[in-house]
């Protein structure tokens, strides 16, 4: 008995293990069923554990745009679902598959209780509304994970027994693939949550630390914003220079660039009168203190470089090491421009804020002396466009 | 032609999608091959992207304990691997499968260049050392992901053509399952890394904040340690009370319990003489300040409760809300005992440290007044055992 679509569907199914988005996976499966097996339409009712309902995904077949109202999802207690969730109903049909024919035979069967007949009747009513002639359930362990609903064959003929067997095996494989995709997605969501938790906690702690310094309210947020914009501009100009990993390191480094100020006494940070040389030297320790605080965290290696060197200057007059020109890492050069621009445009104890245009001019003038020419160029472009 | 093991192996393979540990997966696969298909031994050479080598996993079959030295892994340039990595060698054999027979025929074939013959000879030499009669490669995209090596059939007969076809299809499915497991494992590793990054960064920032307070060096680390030990003891006594999520929340809450001190001026924190009522009230704000700092972080909800209420007392004399008895959340009650015990046993500006035994007695005496009786009981048990 030739089932010519079998190989093709099996091959399609094989590669689906690596489709880790449940939605894409289901759409691909039902599309393949319709296209390869010559079925008018196919759909899947998939269990959503969060909403505790079975959500309908539909093929692009002939049923599209005419799904009955209320069928976007079915409740656990809807007859069609309940019929397949109750184990004793399943044993009536070969390999758990329910066809319209077998259902009608079963209804005439004396073995069925009147309660079971009534449930089957209600289930068939729902199946018919979805123009379904075959229902194939897939169980994960003992739970109904999904229910495949097939329409008629496009050639008008009845399904062969071997075809139904094959669909049943396929549905079981697909259930595994769907479950796999769900687990994958869950893990991705967890990873994303953990990332958010890390970023938000860091932001909260940095904001609390920043609050000790009366003159820097919102400074960290603005510097982080400026830094990321400059980096994205540099990426657009030369993709190779900047990748996702760099952007993440820069994000963290910008958030933490002044964390070392926690090691400077409050009375120096908030002093209104002129600082002594000794006090100024204390403040200049903050990049090194910041780097020291984070040193045990290997994953922050690149960020630490940004924190440690964000007060270096190309002419060698910066601190802590007096690095020159290209010796200064890009990540630090970006923070340097962002940091200085924000410092210039906000009030400080020893001077009022510069106007925005004055600050931009000042930075342009200091390119190659205090600031990296490459970073200054990107910064100027953003300013001229009004993006920054 | 009956291949009676086929169904069993197919069923085994199906459920393997959900085995997400690559090592377990491979061991299960080769075990199933040996047991179900009646092969003397089977093994897999699996590509390890980090080490850039092919690592051998062996069945428990007859080859065990006699793998030739140097075969625990094969280099990319080892002949057996190179033969399958070079695409032009593959086309000589049906479905990429190399059998000893087909190889010997190929060596007599005039089409092969002398270079190809030499490589095949070297590959066969390695295969024979592993007592392999059939090699089945699995490619992911164009890369050799793994190479299945089969020993002789236990009944001494030659492999049937249909059997080889089946193994080839199975190997391809298995390659997908292995790839899936690897991706899953990679994601789990990333999640774990992100968790470590979050914890380490929090610890580093908390240590930096703590350093502002001259009298609390190492306090946070000790309180965290005590809290977790008490919680684990409570879990042993009554599993329902404490789950993994609670332990994680407690861990974070313990680390951050004094984070609100960042909002208290340094001169109050480090004052050597007696505090005024006003100064004492400022210090009493730290649980609320801590909760406020972290409030935007929804994931930390349970931890925030621990931070906010860790100075409440069952007799209602605590702060910030004067909660009584059972009103005080367990997470806060645990930190309260851990925090007080550490404070009692370390020097403070206003008094020297108590001896350990004195502190334990003091806490026992204050059970139900200052400390939760439940937590005190667990704490006392740990102290008596010498665990704490």
Interface residues (C-beta under 8 A of the other chain):
Chain A: X14 X15 X17 X18 X20 X172 X173 X176 X177 X179 X180 X183 X184 X187 X188 X190 X191 X193 X194 X195 X196 X197 X198 X200 X201 X202 X204 X205 X206 X207 X208 X209 X211 X212 X259 X262 X263 X265 X266 X293 X294 X296 X297 X299 X300
Chain B: X14 X15 X17 X18 X20 X172 X173 X176 X177 X179 X180 X183 X184 X187 X188 X190 X191 X193 X194 X195 X196 X197 X198 X200 X201 X202 X204 X205 X206 X207 X208 X209 X211 X212 X259 X262 X263 X265 X266 X293 X294 X296 X297 X299 X300
